[in-house]
């Protein structure tokens, strides 16, 4: 089974202004991931990209009836259940 995992994607950024902006633009255009940016006091930058909505958000959506069980499975990259 193919299963999407909620692991960050690490990329070495050589041109921070261009690369970070590109990651944000891609995420906004695709509307299927979130970007977290951390700027440390010593001047370092960490950028993480995660699938969105994440598994916890999908579980909450399913529990509150906003999506069906098959929608939940499909968004996680799993096959829908047959009735």
N, C-alpha and C positions, 0 to 999 in steps of 0.2 A: 504494500500500500504506500502511495506517496503521501507524506505528511509534511505540512509546512511547519517549521519550527520558529519560535520567537527568539531568534538569536541575532545579536547585532552584526552588522556587516562592517568590518574594519578595512579601511582603505587608507594608504599613506597619502597624505595631502601635501603636494609640493607647492601649489599656488593656492593658499587658503582662500583668498577672496573669490577666485574663479571656481574652485572645486566645491567649496561649501555652498556657494550660491547655486551651483549646478545641482547639487544634491537636493537642496530645498525646492528648486524649480521642478525637478523631476517628481519629487514627492507630492507637490501641490497639483501638478498636472495629472498624475496617476490616481490621486485621491485614495490610495490604498496602503499608505504607510505613514509613520510619524518620524520626525527627525528631532533628536535631542542634541543640543550643543552645550558643552561645558567649557568655560574659559577659566583656567586656573590662575591663581595669583602670580605664579612664576612666568606667565605668558604662554603656557601651552594650551592647545585646543584639542578637545575630544568631541568627535561627531559620531553619533550612533543612529542607525536607521532600523526601524522595527516595522513589521507588518501591522496594518491597522484595518479594522479593529483587531485588537489582540484577543487571545483566547479567553481571558477573564471577562472582557467586555462582551464577547459573543455569548459566553455562558450566562451572563446577567440578562442579555437581550432575550435569550431563549427562555430563561426562567420567568421573565416578566411577560412572555407571550408576544414580544415584538417580532421574533422570527421563528420559523418552524424548526423542528429537529433536523430535517433535511437541509434547510438553509444553513444551519449551524455546521453540519458535516461538510457541506460543499465549500463554505468559506474557509474551513480548516484544510481543504485539499483532499477530503475523503469522498468516497462514493456515496451517493444518497442511498437510503434504505428503501427497499421495495415494500409496498403495502401488502 
